[in-house]
Amino acid sequence: QVQLVESGGGLVQAGDSLTLSCAASGRTSSRSAMAWFRRAPGKERDFVAAINWIDGATSYTDSVRGRFTISRDNAKKMVYLQMNSLKAEDTAVYYCASGGTTWAIPRRVYEYDYWGQGTQVTVSS
């Protein structure tokens, strides 16, 4: 089992920055990747970014590439999402997820087994 707890969400203005944190506990070594997904109002849960625990390889969805950065601290079992130049369309509930068992970085919801409760990010324009 893996437990995930997100923090760092809030209300910001367009153009601001925000950093989300995800604290992982349990058998984190049983899964190869950590990811951030988001669910905007009335929409499906979408992939944002992911990182491989071992080699730090990353993957981003096109809409956030260059603005968001995912990183991890293996010793602390923490994953972060640094979000810069935030836009109104980034408003969503952001979820931390753990999954994958190979070197490939999963990008689909069904490829992740463990999820946090989510943290709300609201960007006012």
LOKEDREN-222139 format. One line per 8 residues: for each residue x, y, z of N, C-alpha, C. Coordinates in nm, 3 decimals, always signed. Atoms other than C-alpha are relative to their C-alpha. Example, Ala and Ser with C-alpha at 12.3 -4.5 7.8 and 13.67 -1.06 7.14 Angstrom:
residues 2
+0.089:-0.119:+0.000:+1.230:-0.450:+0.780:+0.090:+0.120:+0.000  -0.082:-0.119:-0.006:+1.367:-0.106:+0.714:-0.077:+0.109:+0.073 $
***
This chain:
residues 125
+0.083:-0.120:+0.000:+0.000:+0.000:+0.000:+0.087:+0.125:+0.000  -0.066:-0.130:+0.004:+0.102:+0.355:-0.071:-0.102:+0.106:+0.040  +0.086:-0.109:-0.042:-0.046:+0.659:+0.099:+0.058:+0.131:-0.053  -0.042:-0.126:+0.060:-0.034:+1.001:-0.063:-0.080:+0.116:+0.059  +0.067:-0.118:-0.055:-0.112:+1.342:+0.086:+0.053:+0.123:-0.071  -0.037:-0.122:+0.072:-0.113:+1.659:-0.123:-0.016:+0.122:+0.091  +0.014:-0.128:-0.068:-0.066:+2.012:+0.005:+0.051:+0.110:-0.092  -0.054:-0.113:+0.073:+0.005:+2.359:-0.125:-0.097:+0.071:-0.092 $
+0.096:-0.066:+0.087:-0.309:+2.444:-0.317:-0.046:+0.132:+0.059  +0.049:-0.128:-0.049:-0.476:+2.781:-0.291:-0.056:+0.085:-0.112  +0.054:-0.097:+0.094:-0.615:+3.088:-0.463:+0.110:+0.098:-0.037  -0.102:-0.091:+0.048:-0.373:+3.287:-0.678:-0.053:+0.076:-0.120  +0.038:-0.077:+0.118:-0.388:+3.540:-0.958:+0.076:-0.052:-0.122  -0.066:+0.039:+0.124:-0.302:+3.474:-1.319:+0.141:+0.059:-0.005  -0.138:-0.043:+0.005:+0.073:+3.494:-1.370:+0.080:-0.035:+0.123  -0.067:+0.037:-0.125:+0.151:+3.387:-1.014:+0.060:-0.140:-0.008 $
-0.060:+0.133:-0.012:+0.345:+3.080:-0.905:-0.053:-0.069:+0.125  +0.046:+0.081:-0.113:+0.249:+2.799:-0.670:+0.073:-0.133:-0.006  -0.066:+0.131:-0.005:+0.420:+2.481:-0.555:-0.087:-0.097:+0.078  +0.074:+0.107:-0.065:+0.227:+2.166:-0.475:+0.100:-0.104:+0.052  -0.082:+0.106:-0.058:+0.375:+1.896:-0.252:-0.083:-0.125:+0.018  +0.065:+0.128:-0.022:+0.293:+1.529:-0.225:+0.090:-0.083:+0.090  -0.074:+0.083:-0.093:+0.406:+1.327:+0.075:-0.044:-0.145:-0.018  +0.030:+0.142:+0.021:+0.428:+0.954:+0.005:+0.049:-0.083:+0.118 $
-0.041:+0.093:-0.106:+0.445:+0.676:+0.262:-0.044:-0.140:-0.039  +0.031:+0.139:+0.033:+0.425:+0.299:+0.260:+0.101:-0.054:-0.100  -0.089:+0.071:+0.091:+0.571:+0.076:-0.010:+0.017:+0.076:-0.132  -0.018:-0.082:+0.120:+0.665:+0.351:-0.254:+0.090:-0.067:-0.102  -0.092:+0.066:+0.092:+0.937:+0.132:-0.403:-0.070:-0.102:-0.089  +0.075:+0.097:+0.081:+0.668:-0.099:-0.542:-0.051:+0.062:-0.130  +0.048:-0.069:+0.120:+0.581:+0.164:-0.805:+0.113:+0.088:-0.054  -0.114:-0.067:+0.062:+0.816:+0.332:-1.053:-0.021:+0.149:-0.022 $
+0.025:-0.140:+0.038:+0.646:+0.667:-1.112:-0.094:+0.069:+0.097  +0.093:-0.087:-0.070:+0.477:+0.953:-0.937:-0.050:+0.104:-0.099  +0.057:-0.092:+0.097:+0.245:+1.185:-1.121:-0.095:+0.099:+0.065  +0.106:-0.096:-0.035:+0.018:+1.485:-1.095:-0.105:-0.004:-0.110  +0.115:-0.012:+0.087:-0.324:+1.481:-1.252:-0.084:+0.117:+0.050  +0.092:-0.104:-0.044:-0.593:+1.747:-1.241:-0.137:-0.022:-0.060  +0.138:+0.007:+0.048:-0.968:+1.763:-1.274:-0.060:+0.139:+0.009  +0.065:-0.131:+0.007:-1.119:+2.091:-1.388:-0.151:-0.021:+0.013 $
+0.146:+0.014:-0.016:-1.489:+2.158:-1.318:-0.065:-0.050:-0.128  +0.071:+0.055:+0.114:-1.703:+1.947:-1.547:+0.082:-0.079:-0.099  -0.088:+0.072:+0.092:-1.409:+1.769:-1.703:+0.055:-0.128:+0.062  -0.062:+0.123:-0.046:-1.227:+1.439:-1.679:+0.131:+0.030:+0.072  -0.131:-0.013:-0.064:-0.917:+1.382:-1.470:+0.108:-0.015:-0.106  -0.100:-0.003:+0.106:-0.623:+1.470:-1.695:+0.142:-0.006:+0.055  -0.142:+0.008:-0.034:-0.253:+1.396:-1.685:+0.064:+0.139:-0.008  -0.074:-0.127:+0.000:-0.028:+1.692:-1.595:+0.149:-0.026:-0.017 $
-0.144:+0.026:+0.003:+0.322:+1.560:-1.525:+0.029:-0.125:+0.080  -0.042:+0.120:-0.073:+0.506:+1.252:-1.402:+0.151:-0.007:+0.005  -0.144:+0.014:-0.017:+0.851:+1.156:-1.281:+0.030:-0.142:+0.044  -0.045:+0.134:-0.039:+1.037:+0.827:-1.251:+0.079:+0.011:+0.130  -0.068:-0.006:-0.129:+1.150:+0.758:-0.894:+0.150:-0.023:-0.012  -0.140:+0.046:+0.004:+1.480:+0.600:-1.003:+0.090:+0.099:-0.074  -0.092:-0.081:+0.080:+1.629:+0.808:-1.284:-0.044:+0.145:-0.017  +0.045:-0.138:+0.006:+1.422:+1.125:-1.253:-0.051:+0.045:-0.136 $
+0.057:-0.037:+0.130:+1.296:+1.113:-1.610:-0.139:+0.058:+0.020  +0.128:-0.069:-0.017:+0.995:+1.337:-1.657:-0.082:-0.001:-0.129  +0.093:-0.010:+0.113:+0.692:+1.371:-1.880:-0.103:+0.106:+0.035  +0.096:-0.108:-0.022:+0.455:+1.667:-1.922:-0.106:+0.001:-0.109  +0.098:-0.026:+0.102:+0.135:+1.738:-2.097:+0.036:+0.131:-0.068  -0.046:-0.114:+0.079:+0.179:+1.998:-2.370:-0.039:+0.134:+0.060  +0.050:-0.129:-0.047:-0.027:+2.269:-2.203:+0.078:+0.056:+0.119  -0.075:-0.050:-0.116:+0.206:+2.292:-1.901:+0.150:-0.004:-0.022 $
-0.143:+0.011:+0.025:+0.545:+2.215:-2.056:+0.062:+0.139:-0.010  -0.064:-0.131:-0.002:+0.779:+2.507:-1.990:-0.050:+0.090:+0.111  +0.053:-0.079:-0.112:+0.561:+2.644:-1.709:+0.004:-0.079:+0.131  +0.001:+0.085:-0.120:+0.542:+2.350:-1.466:+0.125:-0.086:+0.003  -0.114:+0.088:-0.018:+0.827:+2.147:-1.323:-0.031:-0.100:+0.111  +0.018:+0.104:-0.100:+0.792:+1.815:-1.143:+0.137:-0.043:+0.050  -0.127:+0.043:-0.058:+1.065:+1.705:-0.905:-0.029:-0.094:+0.116  +0.020:+0.091:-0.113:+1.121:+1.449:-0.633:+0.120:+0.003:+0.093 $
-0.103:+0.015:-0.102:+1.316:+1.401:-0.314:-0.015:-0.142:+0.053  +0.015:+0.141:-0.035:+1.370:+1.028:-0.277:+0.015:-0.025:+0.149  -0.025:+0.023:-0.142:+1.504:+1.047:+0.076:-0.121:+0.036:+0.085  +0.117:-0.045:-0.076:+1.197:+1.235:+0.198:-0.129:-0.059:-0.054  +0.118:+0.055:+0.066:+0.957:+1.050:-0.033:-0.100:+0.112:-0.031  +0.082:-0.116:+0.036:+0.826:+1.383:-0.158:+0.006:+0.023:-0.150  +0.006:-0.041:+0.139:+0.715:+1.491:-0.502:-0.060:+0.140:-0.003  +0.043:-0.140:+0.006:+0.666:+1.854:-0.600:-0.044:+0.035:-0.141 $
+0.039:-0.056:+0.129:+0.496:+2.042:-0.878:+0.011:+0.151:+0.012  -0.019:-0.145:+0.004:+0.631:+2.391:-0.930:-0.078:+0.054:-0.119  +0.086:-0.052:+0.105:+0.373:+2.587:-1.128:+0.025:+0.150:-0.014  -0.027:-0.141:+0.029:+0.473:+2.918:-1.286:-0.094:+0.051:-0.108  +0.083:-0.063:+0.104:+0.285:+3.163:-1.507:-0.138:-0.064:-0.006  +0.129:+0.067:-0.007:-0.044:+3.021:-1.390:-0.107:+0.074:-0.079  +0.109:-0.054:+0.080:-0.349:+3.071:-1.608:-0.133:-0.043:+0.061  +0.132:+0.035:-0.051:-0.720:+3.063:-1.533:-0.035:-0.145:-0.033 $
+0.031:+0.138:+0.042:-0.742:+2.735:-1.725:+0.076:-0.106:+0.079  -0.067:+0.095:-0.088:-0.508:+2.575:-1.472:-0.083:-0.029:+0.126  +0.087:+0.022:-0.115:-0.787:+2.595:-1.216:-0.054:-0.142:-0.001  +0.041:+0.141:-0.007:-0.861:+2.241:-1.100:+0.033:-0.054:+0.139  -0.048:+0.077:-0.114:-0.829:+1.991:-0.821:+0.118:-0.082:-0.050  -0.122:+0.069:+0.040:-0.478:+1.851:-0.842:+0.020:-0.123:+0.089  -0.017:+0.127:-0.069:-0.414:+1.488:-0.748:+0.140:-0.054:-0.021  -0.126:+0.073:+0.005:-0.093:+1.308:-0.669:-0.031:-0.148:-0.019 $
+0.027:+0.140:+0.026:-0.070:+0.950:-0.794:+0.129:-0.080:-0.006  -0.114:+0.091:+0.003:+0.164:+0.653:-0.769:-0.037:-0.120:-0.087  +0.029:+0.113:+0.086:+0.189:+0.383:-1.033:+0.117:-0.039:-0.086  -0.103:+0.044:+0.091:+0.386:+0.205:-1.300:+0.092:-0.102:+0.061  -0.093:+0.100:-0.048:+0.619:-0.089:-1.275:+0.118:-0.020:-0.096  -0.109:+0.011:+0.096:+0.854:-0.034:-1.569:+0.069:+0.135:-0.015  -0.071:-0.126:+0.023:+1.092:+0.235:-1.694:-0.086:+0.102:-0.075  +0.089:-0.092:+0.072:+0.819:+0.382:-1.913:-0.082:+0.081:+0.099 $
+0.076:-0.086:-0.090:+0.637:+0.675:-1.753:-0.147:-0.003:-0.041  +0.143:+0.006:+0.033:+0.261:+0.616:-1.739:-0.061:+0.139:-0.009  +0.069:-0.128:+0.015:+0.031:+0.898:-1.849:-0.151:-0.014:+0.011  +0.144:+0.022:-0.003:-0.313:+0.742:-1.814:-0.049:-0.029:+0.141  +0.056:+0.015:-0.133:-0.539:+0.740:-1.512:+0.004:-0.145:+0.046  +0.011:+0.141:-0.039:-0.582:+0.361:-1.515:+0.135:-0.064:+0.031  -0.133:+0.054:-0.026:-0.206:+0.310:-1.495:+0.051:+0.033:+0.140  -0.039:-0.039:-0.135:-0.195:+0.458:-1.146:-0.091:-0.067:+0.103 $
+0.074:+0.079:-0.097:-0.295:+0.252:-0.845:-0.040:+0.078:+0.124  +0.021:-0.070:-0.126:-0.275:+0.496:-0.559:-0.016:+0.149:-0.025  +0.035:-0.140:+0.021:-0.418:+0.844:-0.530:-0.014:+0.074:+0.133  +0.027:-0.086:-0.113:-0.424:+1.130:-0.288:-0.142:+0.055:-0.007  +0.136:-0.055:-0.008:-0.736:+1.322:-0.188:-0.017:+0.122:-0.088  +0.007:-0.116:+0.087:-0.652:+1.622:-0.403:+0.013:+0.131:+0.076  -0.012:-0.135:-0.055:-0.579:+1.988:-0.343:-0.048:+0.099:-0.106  +0.062:-0.093:+0.093:-0.769:+2.277:-0.499:+0.097:+0.112:-0.037 $
-0.075:-0.115:+0.050:-0.586:+2.529:-0.716:-0.097:+0.086:-0.079  +0.089:-0.093:+0.068:-0.786:+2.833:-0.823:+0.081:+0.120:-0.047  -0.073:-0.111:+0.058:-0.638:+3.091:-1.058:-0.100:+0.102:-0.050  +0.093:-0.106:+0.041:-0.827:+3.416:-1.092:+0.064:+0.083:-0.110  -0.053:-0.077:+0.115:-0.793:+3.614:-1.413:-0.022:+0.148:+0.019 $
***
